[in-house]
Amino acid sequence: MRIEVADPKGLIREAYRIEGIGAGDCRSIFLDWALSLPPGVAAAQALKRLIAEYGPAAPDHPMTAVLRAGLDDGPDARRRGGARGRRS
């Protein structure tokens, strides 16, 4: 996958260039990136491409941690018991 496809607006590239950027800002940029992916582009494949592009040069950058976390599976969905579980 070409980097231009994985990061169509260049948001991730620019995040790595911002001096002193924090994890919260990286998460906000990540959300904007995720919402801007074109249809048909698999987010997991794009994340792997971005990590391969930027991760080795900046392993301790907060964006690298956010990108890696994006590949993790989310928590398992659970039904809440009792009255809360029956509310619609």
FIBA-94310 format. One line per 4 residues: number of its first residue (from 1); their letters; for each residue x, y, z of N, C-alpha, C. Coordinates in nm, 2 decimals. Example, Ala and Ser with C-alpha at 12.3 -4.5 7.8 and 13.67 -1.06 7.14 Angstrom:
2
1> as> 1.32,-0.57,0.78,1.23,-0.45,0.78,1.32,-0.33,0.78  1.28,-0.22,0.71,1.37,-0.11,0.71,1.29,0.00,0.79
REM end
This chain:
88
1> mrie> 0.08,-0.12,0.00,0.00,0.00,0.00,0.09,0.12,0.00  0.06,0.22,-0.09,0.14,0.34,-0.09,0.10,0.43,0.03  0.20,0.50,0.08,0.18,0.59,0.20,0.07,0.69,0.17  0.05,0.74,0.05,-0.05,0.83,0.02,-0.19,0.78,0.04
5> vadp> -0.20,0.65,0.02,-0.33,0.58,0.04,-0.35,0.56,0.19  -0.25,0.52,0.26,-0.26,0.50,0.40,-0.28,0.62,0.48  -0.23,0.74,0.43,-0.25,0.87,0.50,-0.28,0.97,0.40  -0.41,0.97,0.35,-0.45,1.05,0.24,-0.44,1.20,0.27
9> kgli> -0.46,1.25,0.39,-0.45,1.39,0.42,-0.31,1.43,0.48  -0.23,1.33,0.50,-0.10,1.36,0.56,-0.10,1.39,0.71  -0.21,1.35,0.77,-0.23,1.38,0.92,-0.13,1.31,1.00  -0.10,1.19,0.98,-0.01,1.11,1.06,0.14,1.17,1.04
13> reay> 0.17,1.19,0.91,0.30,1.25,0.88,0.32,1.38,0.96  0.23,1.46,0.95,0.24,1.59,1.02,0.25,1.58,1.17  0.18,1.48,1.23,0.18,1.46,1.37,0.32,1.42,1.42  0.39,1.35,1.34,0.53,1.31,1.37,0.62,1.43,1.37
17> rieg> 0.58,1.54,1.30,0.67,1.66,1.28,0.64,1.76,1.39  0.53,1.75,1.47,0.50,1.84,1.57,0.59,1.82,1.70  0.66,1.92,1.73,0.75,1.91,1.85,0.66,1.91,1.98  0.69,1.82,2.07,0.63,1.81,2.20,0.48,1.77,2.20
21> igag> 0.44,1.71,2.09,0.30,1.66,2.08,0.27,1.55,2.19  0.16,1.56,2.25,0.12,1.46,2.35,0.03,1.35,2.31  0.01,1.26,2.39,-0.08,1.14,2.36,-0.22,1.18,2.32  -0.27,1.28,2.40,-0.41,1.32,2.37,-0.43,1.38,2.23
25> dcrs> -0.33,1.47,2.20,-0.34,1.52,2.06,-0.32,1.42,1.96  -0.24,1.32,1.98,-0.22,1.21,1.89,-0.35,1.13,1.87  -0.42,1.11,1.98,-0.55,1.03,1.97,-0.65,1.11,1.89  -0.65,1.25,1.90,-0.74,1.33,1.83,-0.71,1.32,1.68
29> ifld> -0.58,1.33,1.65,-0.54,1.32,1.51,-0.57,1.19,1.45  -0.55,1.08,1.53,-0.58,0.95,1.49,-0.73,0.93,1.45  -0.82,0.99,1.53,-0.96,0.98,1.51,-0.99,1.05,1.37  -0.94,1.17,1.35,-0.96,1.24,1.23,-0.90,1.16,1.11
33> wals> -0.79,1.10,1.13,-0.73,1.01,1.02,-0.83,0.90,0.99  -0.88,0.83,1.10,-0.97,0.71,1.08,-1.09,0.75,1.00  -1.15,0.87,1.03,-1.27,0.92,0.97,-1.24,0.96,0.82  -1.12,0.99,0.79,-1.09,1.04,0.66,-1.04,0.93,0.56
37> lppg> -1.03,0.81,0.61,-0.99,0.70,0.52,-1.09,0.68,0.41  -1.05,0.67,0.29,-1.14,0.65,0.18,-1.21,0.51,0.19  -1.33,0.50,0.13,-1.40,0.37,0.13,-1.31,0.26,0.06  -1.31,0.15,0.11,-1.24,0.04,0.05,-1.09,0.02,0.11
41> vaaa> -1.05,0.12,0.19,-0.91,0.11,0.24,-0.93,0.04,0.38  -0.86,-0.07,0.40,-0.87,-0.14,0.53,-0.79,-0.07,0.63  -0.85,-0.03,0.74,-0.78,0.05,0.84,-0.66,-0.03,0.90  -0.67,-0.16,0.92,-0.56,-0.24,0.98,-0.44,-0.24,0.88
45> qalk> -0.47,-0.25,0.75,-0.36,-0.25,0.65,-0.29,-0.11,0.65  -0.37,-0.01,0.66,-0.32,0.13,0.66,-0.23,0.15,0.78  -0.28,0.10,0.90,-0.21,0.12,1.02,-0.07,0.05,1.01  -0.07,-0.07,0.96,0.05,-0.15,0.95,0.15,-0.07,0.86
49> rlia> 0.10,-0.01,0.75,0.19,0.06,0.66,0.24,0.19,0.73  0.16,0.26,0.81,0.20,0.38,0.88,0.31,0.34,0.98  0.29,0.23,1.06,0.38,0.19,1.16,0.52,0.15,1.09  0.51,0.09,0.98,0.63,0.05,0.91,0.71,0.17,0.86
53> eygp> 0.63,0.28,0.82,0.69,0.40,0.76,0.75,0.49,0.87  0.68,0.51,0.98,0.72,0.60,1.08,0.77,0.54,1.21  0.73,0.42,1.25,0.76,0.36,1.37,0.91,0.34,1.40  0.99,0.29,1.30,1.13,0.26,1.33,1.21,0.38,1.36
57> aapd> 1.18,0.50,1.30,1.26,0.62,1.33,1.21,0.69,1.45  1.09,0.66,1.50,1.04,0.72,1.62,0.96,0.62,1.71  1.04,0.52,1.76,0.97,0.42,1.84,0.90,0.47,1.97  0.95,0.58,2.03,0.90,0.64,2.15,0.80,0.75,2.13
61> hpmt> 0.77,0.78,2.01,0.68,0.89,1.98,0.54,0.85,2.02  0.46,0.94,2.08,0.32,0.90,2.12,0.23,0.86,2.00  0.26,0.91,1.88,0.18,0.86,1.77,0.21,0.72,1.74  0.33,0.67,1.76,0.36,0.53,1.73,0.28,0.45,1.83
65> avlr> 0.27,0.49,1.95,0.19,0.41,2.05,0.05,0.41,2.01  -0.01,0.52,1.97,-0.15,0.53,1.93,-0.17,0.44,1.81  -0.08,0.44,1.71,-0.10,0.36,1.59,-0.10,0.21,1.63  -0.01,0.17,1.72,0.00,0.03,1.76,-0.13,-0.01,1.84
69> agld> -0.18,0.08,1.92,-0.30,0.06,2.00,-0.42,0.04,1.90  -0.41,0.11,1.79,-0.52,0.10,1.69,-0.53,-0.04,1.63  -0.42,-0.12,1.64,-0.42,-0.26,1.59,-0.47,-0.36,1.69  -0.47,-0.32,1.81,-0.52,-0.41,1.92,-0.67,-0.43,1.91
73> dgpd> -0.71,-0.55,1.95,-0.85,-0.58,1.95,-0.91,-0.50,2.07  -1.03,-0.46,2.06,-1.10,-0.39,2.16,-1.15,-0.49,2.27  -1.20,-0.43,2.38,-1.25,-0.52,2.48,-1.37,-0.60,2.43  -1.39,-0.72,2.49,-1.51,-0.80,2.45,-1.64,-0.74,2.50
77> arrr> -1.74,-0.74,2.41,-1.87,-0.68,2.44,-1.93,-0.78,2.55  -1.99,-0.71,2.65,-2.06,-0.79,2.75,-2.19,-0.73,2.78  -2.29,-0.82,2.81,-2.42,-0.77,2.85,-2.41,-0.74,3.00  -2.47,-0.62,3.03,-2.48,-0.59,3.17,-2.60,-0.66,3.23
81> ggar> -2.59,-0.71,3.35,-2.69,-0.78,3.41,-2.79,-0.69,3.48  -2.90,-0.75,3.53,-3.00,-0.68,3.61,-3.08,-0.59,3.53  -3.14,-0.49,3.59,-3.23,-0.39,3.53,-3.16,-0.31,3.42  -3.03,-0.28,3.44,-2.96,-0.21,3.33,-2.95,-0.28,3.20
85> grrs> -2.94,-0.41,3.21,-2.93,-0.50,3.09,-3.06,-0.51,3.02  -3.17,-0.49,3.08,-3.30,-0.50,3.02,-3.35,-0.37,2.96  -3.29,-0.26,3.00,-3.34,-0.13,2.95,-3.31,-0.12,2.80  -3.40,-0.05,2.73,-3.37,-0.03,2.59,-3.32,0.10,2.56
REM end
